[in-house]
Amino acid sequence: MDLHDLTRALLEYDALAARQWVADAAREHVNWSEIPAPRLDATGMAVAAAVTELLAQRAGQSPPTWTATVQAVAKPLFLVREASRLPRLRRLCEEEAPEPLRRRRIYAPPEFLTFA
């Protein structure tokens, strides 16, 4: 699984592609501690690290060691486009985003990237 594809989908607000990537990863029983670091710019790396930590946490696994070296984004980043125009959604994202995202100033709803 190429983490670059998930990161690109998230940064392009392509929720369908992102959810499909996560579903495919779950179906393939990805070992999150072995996911290699993608080659991305600073923003992309922050998103990739935060999401990798989130998905590893949800799977009850350890994240790969490379995520610990990735810094937060310079400006707050919302992974849900509507958060920029809907104050209640924005507040929800800011207050209840999963911790691996918040730690890097990346915001999304609390159940972001879960699937049924």
C-alpha positions as CSV (number, residue, x, y, z in Angstrom):
1,M,0.0,0.0,0.0
2,D,1.4,3.4,-1.0
3,L,0.8,6.0,1.7
4,H,1.4,8.7,-0.8
5,D,-2.0,7.8,-2.4
6,L,-3.8,8.2,0.8
7,T,-2.1,11.5,1.6
8,R,-2.8,12.9,-1.8
9,A,-6.5,11.9,-1.5
10,L,-6.7,13.7,1.9
11,L,-5.0,16.8,0.7
12,E,-7.3,16.9,-2.3
13,Y,-10.4,16.4,-0.1
14,D,-11.2,13.1,-2.0
15,A,-13.0,11.4,0.9
16,L,-14.2,8.5,-1.2
17,A,-10.7,7.6,-2.3
18,A,-9.3,8.0,1.2
19,R,-12.0,5.8,2.8
20,Q,-11.4,3.2,0.1
21,W,-7.7,3.2,0.8
22,V,-8.3,2.7,4.5
23,A,-10.8,-0.1,3.8
24,D,-8.3,-1.8,1.5
25,A,-5.6,-1.5,4.2
26,A,-7.9,-3.1,6.7
27,R,-8.8,-5.9,4.4
28,E,-5.1,-6.5,3.7
29,H,-4.3,-6.5,7.5
30,V,-1.6,-3.8,7.0
31,N,1.2,-3.9,9.6
32,W,1.4,-0.2,10.4
33,S,4.8,-0.4,12.0
34,E,6.3,-1.5,8.7
35,I,4.7,1.3,6.5
36,P,7.6,3.1,4.8
37,A,7.9,6.9,5.0
38,P,6.6,8.5,1.8
39,R,8.6,11.2,0.0
40,L,6.5,14.3,0.4
41,D,6.8,18.0,1.3
42,A,6.5,19.0,4.9
43,T,2.7,19.3,4.8
44,G,2.3,15.9,3.1
45,M,4.7,14.3,5.6
46,A,2.7,15.8,8.6
47,V,-0.6,14.4,7.2
48,A,1.0,11.0,6.4
49,A,2.5,10.7,9.8
50,A,-0.6,11.8,11.7
51,V,-2.9,9.5,9.7
52,T,-0.5,6.6,10.0
53,E,-0.4,7.0,13.8
54,L,-4.2,7.3,13.9
55,L,-4.7,4.1,11.8
56,A,-2.0,2.2,13.8
57,Q,-3.7,3.2,17.0
58,R,-7.1,2.1,15.8
59,A,-5.6,-1.2,14.8
60,G,-3.9,-1.7,18.2
61,Q,-0.5,-1.5,16.6
62,S,2.6,0.6,17.0
63,P,3.3,3.3,14.3
64,P,6.5,3.2,12.3
65,T,9.4,4.9,13.9
66,W,9.7,7.6,11.2
67,T,6.5,9.2,12.3
68,A,8.1,10.4,15.6
69,T,10.4,12.7,13.6
70,V,7.7,14.5,11.6
71,Q,6.8,18.0,12.8
72,A,3.4,19.7,12.9
73,V,2.2,21.9,10.0
74,A,2.9,25.6,10.2
75,K,-0.7,26.6,9.8
76,P,-3.8,24.6,11.0
77,L,-4.9,22.2,8.3
78,F,-8.5,20.9,8.0
79,L,-9.0,17.6,6.2
80,V,-12.7,18.3,5.7
81,R,-13.2,21.1,3.2
82,E,-16.6,22.2,4.7
83,A,-14.9,23.1,8.0
84,S,-13.8,26.4,6.5
85,R,-17.4,27.5,6.0
86,L,-19.3,25.7,8.7
87,P,-18.4,27.1,12.2
88,R,-19.9,24.2,14.2
89,L,-18.0,21.6,12.1
90,R,-14.8,23.6,12.4
91,R,-15.2,23.8,16.2
92,L,-16.0,20.0,16.4
93,C,-12.8,19.3,14.3
94,E,-10.7,21.6,16.5
95,E,-12.0,20.2,19.8
96,E,-12.4,16.6,19.0
97,A,-10.1,15.6,16.2
98,P,-8.2,12.4,17.0
99,E,-5.0,13.1,19.1
100,P,-2.5,12.0,16.4
101,L,-4.0,14.7,14.1
102,R,-4.4,17.5,16.7
103,R,-0.7,17.0,17.8
104,R,0.3,18.1,14.3
105,R,-2.3,20.9,14.0
106,I,-4.3,18.8,11.6
107,Y,-8.1,18.7,12.1
108,A,-10.9,16.4,11.2
109,P,-14.1,15.1,12.9
110,P,-13.5,12.5,15.7
111,E,-14.6,9.5,13.6
112,F,-12.6,10.6,10.6
113,L,-11.6,7.7,8.2
114,T,-13.7,5.1,10.0
115,F,-15.8,2.9,7.8
116,A,-18.8,0.5,8.4
